[in-house]
Amino acid sequence: MKIRVEVEVGPKELREFLGLPDVSGLQQDAIEALSKKLASSKESLDPLALLRGLVPSGLLSIDEWQKLLLKAAQNLAKDGDQDAAAAKKTRSRKKRATARRSAS
């Protein structure tokens, strides 16, 4: 049995329902700070330097993020191959069972 429930809720309503804080003020402050930083350094705009300034140093570096994402993609591809092999086995079992039933 499947039960499907659809709820139309806006972001603010969902945040309030889940008890999450309203971070719109924080987001606005971050956007203003980013705008000021971009405006002050138009000539020497280095995207990586900009990101390094915004991301805490305790987080992964860009290279580590790339390695992490590559590994995740490889794992997904590997899991997909295993799922495809399992599905193929299931289909062949069903075909054999159907052939046995029709032969009887």
Short mmCIF file of the C-alpha atoms (twelve columns), coordinates in Angstrom:
data_MODEL
# 
_entry.id   MODEL 
# 
loop_
_atom_site.group_PDB 
_atom_site.id 
_atom_site.type_symbol 
_atom_site.label_atom_id 
_atom_site.label_alt_id 
_atom_site.label_comp_id 
_atom_site.label_asym_id 
_atom_site.label_seq_id 
_atom_site.Cartn_x 
_atom_site.Cartn_y 
_atom_site.Cartn_z 
_atom_site.pdbx_PDB_model_num 
ATOM 1   C CA . MET A 1   0.000  0.000   0.000   1 
ATOM 2   C CA . LYS A 2   1.268  3.440   -0.855  1 
ATOM 3   C CA . ILE A 3   0.090  6.654   0.683   1 
ATOM 4   C CA . ARG A 4   0.988  9.909   -0.981  1 
ATOM 5   C CA . VAL A 5   0.572  13.249  0.726   1 
ATOM 6   C CA . GLU A 6   1.221  16.548  -1.022  1 
ATOM 7   C CA . VAL A 7   1.630  19.714  0.977   1 
ATOM 8   C CA . GLU A 8   2.139  23.164  -0.487  1 
ATOM 9   C CA . VAL A 9   4.197  25.198  1.932   1 
ATOM 10  C CA . GLY A 10  6.372  28.253  1.471   1 
ATOM 11  C CA . PRO A 11  9.939  28.385  2.780   1 
ATOM 12  C CA . LYS A 12  8.996  30.622  5.726   1 
ATOM 13  C CA . GLU A 13  6.101  28.387  6.769   1 
ATOM 14  C CA . LEU A 14  8.218  25.244  6.543   1 
ATOM 15  C CA . ARG A 15  11.013 26.837  8.577   1 
ATOM 16  C CA . GLU A 16  8.533  27.825  11.288  1 
ATOM 17  C CA . PHE A 17  6.907  24.379  11.278  1 
ATOM 18  C CA . LEU A 18  10.262 22.619  11.664  1 
ATOM 19  C CA . GLY A 19  11.388 25.092  14.315  1 
ATOM 20  C CA . LEU A 20  14.341 26.315  12.292  1 
ATOM 21  C CA . PRO A 21  15.658 29.838  12.852  1 
ATOM 22  C CA . ASP A 22  15.040 32.643  10.392  1 
ATOM 23  C CA . VAL A 23  18.461 33.358  8.900   1 
ATOM 24  C CA . SER A 24  17.358 35.891  6.285   1 
ATOM 25  C CA . GLY A 25  19.084 38.725  8.173   1 
ATOM 26  C CA . LEU A 26  22.313 36.750  8.311   1 
ATOM 27  C CA . GLN A 27  22.048 35.947  4.605   1 
ATOM 28  C CA . GLN A 28  21.469 39.614  3.779   1 
ATOM 29  C CA . ASP A 29  24.524 40.626  5.842   1 
ATOM 30  C CA . ALA A 30  26.653 38.022  4.060   1 
ATOM 31  C CA . ILE A 31  25.492 39.225  0.649   1 
ATOM 32  C CA . GLU A 32  26.250 42.849  1.562   1 
ATOM 33  C CA . ALA A 33  29.728 41.902  2.827   1 
ATOM 34  C CA . LEU A 34  30.388 39.936  -0.361  1 
ATOM 35  C CA . SER A 35  29.196 42.841  -2.511  1 
ATOM 36  C CA . LYS A 36  31.487 45.273  -0.679  1 
ATOM 37  C CA . LYS A 37  34.435 42.901  -1.032  1 
ATOM 38  C CA . LEU A 38  33.803 42.439  -4.750  1 
ATOM 39  C CA . ALA A 39  33.402 46.167  -5.309  1 
ATOM 40  C CA . SER A 40  36.660 46.966  -3.506  1 
ATOM 41  C CA . SER A 41  38.738 44.438  -5.443  1 
ATOM 42  C CA . LYS A 42  37.445 44.533  -9.000  1 
ATOM 43  C CA . GLU A 43  40.935 44.734  -10.511 1 
ATOM 44  C CA . SER A 44  42.463 41.831  -8.626  1 
ATOM 45  C CA . LEU A 45  39.512 39.462  -8.577  1 
ATOM 46  C CA . ASP A 46  40.671 35.940  -7.701  1 
ATOM 47  C CA . PRO A 47  37.683 33.615  -7.145  1 
ATOM 48  C CA . LEU A 48  39.679 31.121  -5.069  1 
ATOM 49  C CA . ALA A 49  40.995 33.848  -2.798  1 
ATOM 50  C CA . LEU A 50  37.455 35.118  -2.379  1 
ATOM 51  C CA . LEU A 51  36.201 31.655  -1.428  1 
ATOM 52  C CA . ARG A 52  39.082 31.112  0.980   1 
ATOM 53  C CA . GLY A 53  38.100 34.312  2.751   1 
ATOM 54  C CA . LEU A 54  34.496 33.226  3.123   1 
ATOM 55  C CA . VAL A 55  35.015 29.588  4.122   1 
ATOM 56  C CA . PRO A 56  36.400 28.807  7.579   1 
ATOM 57  C CA . SER A 57  39.898 27.344  7.493   1 
ATOM 58  C CA . GLY A 58  38.763 24.212  9.355   1 
ATOM 59  C CA . LEU A 59  36.779 23.044  6.333   1 
ATOM 60  C CA . LEU A 60  38.241 21.004  3.508   1 
ATOM 61  C CA . SER A 61  40.410 22.655  0.878   1 
ATOM 62  C CA . ILE A 62  39.275 22.908  -2.737  1 
ATOM 63  C CA . ASP A 63  41.464 19.926  -3.698  1 
ATOM 64  C CA . GLU A 64  40.040 17.832  -0.871  1 
ATOM 65  C CA . TRP A 65  36.485 18.751  -1.932  1 
ATOM 66  C CA . GLN A 66  37.275 17.695  -5.497  1 
ATOM 67  C CA . LYS A 67  38.698 14.371  -4.296  1 
ATOM 68  C CA . LEU A 68  35.672 13.814  -2.044  1 
ATOM 69  C CA . LEU A 69  33.192 14.530  -4.855  1 
ATOM 70  C CA . LEU A 70  35.129 12.353  -7.315  1 
ATOM 71  C CA . LYS A 71  35.152 9.455   -4.862  1 
ATOM 72  C CA . ALA A 72  31.407 9.868   -4.233  1 
ATOM 73  C CA . ALA A 73  30.726 9.849   -7.983  1 
ATOM 74  C CA . GLN A 74  32.846 6.729   -8.432  1 
ATOM 75  C CA . ASN A 75  30.991 4.987   -5.596  1 
ATOM 76  C CA . LEU A 76  27.646 5.910   -7.153  1 
ATOM 77  C CA . ALA A 77  28.767 4.539   -10.513 1 
ATOM 78  C CA . LYS A 78  30.003 1.337   -8.869  1 
ATOM 79  C CA . ASP A 79  26.737 0.934   -6.939  1 
ATOM 80  C CA . GLY A 80  24.797 1.546   -10.147 1 
ATOM 81  C CA . ASP A 81  26.728 -1.223  -11.902 1 
ATOM 82  C CA . GLN A 82  25.999 -3.612  -9.034  1 
ATOM 83  C CA . ASP A 83  22.309 -2.661  -9.088  1 
ATOM 84  C CA . ALA A 84  22.174 -3.262  -12.849 1 
ATOM 85  C CA . ALA A 85  23.742 -6.717  -12.442 1 
ATOM 86  C CA . ALA A 86  21.281 -7.614  -9.681  1 
ATOM 87  C CA . ALA A 87  18.349 -6.420  -11.814 1 
ATOM 88  C CA . LYS A 88  19.589 -8.523  -14.736 1 
ATOM 89  C CA . LYS A 89  19.744 -11.625 -12.523 1 
ATOM 90  C CA . THR A 90  16.220 -10.951 -11.258 1 
ATOM 91  C CA . ARG A 91  14.887 -10.571 -14.808 1 
ATOM 92  C CA . SER A 92  16.502 -13.827 -15.918 1 
ATOM 93  C CA . ARG A 93  15.026 -15.662 -12.897 1 
ATOM 94  C CA . LYS A 94  11.581 -14.298 -13.710 1 
ATOM 95  C CA . LYS A 95  11.923 -15.379 -17.342 1 
ATOM 96  C CA . ARG A 96  12.915 -18.915 -16.291 1 
ATOM 97  C CA . ALA A 97  10.017 -19.105 -13.824 1 
ATOM 98  C CA . THR A 98  7.589  -17.890 -16.487 1 
ATOM 99  C CA . ALA A 99  8.958  -20.409 -18.998 1 
ATOM 100 C CA . ARG A 100 8.533  -23.235 -16.457 1 
ATOM 101 C CA . ARG A 101 4.953  -22.193 -15.725 1 
ATOM 102 C CA . SER A 102 4.040  -21.997 -19.396 1 
ATOM 103 C CA . ALA A 103 5.678  -25.367 -20.117 1 
ATOM 104 C CA . SER A 104 3.605  -27.043 -17.381 1 
# 
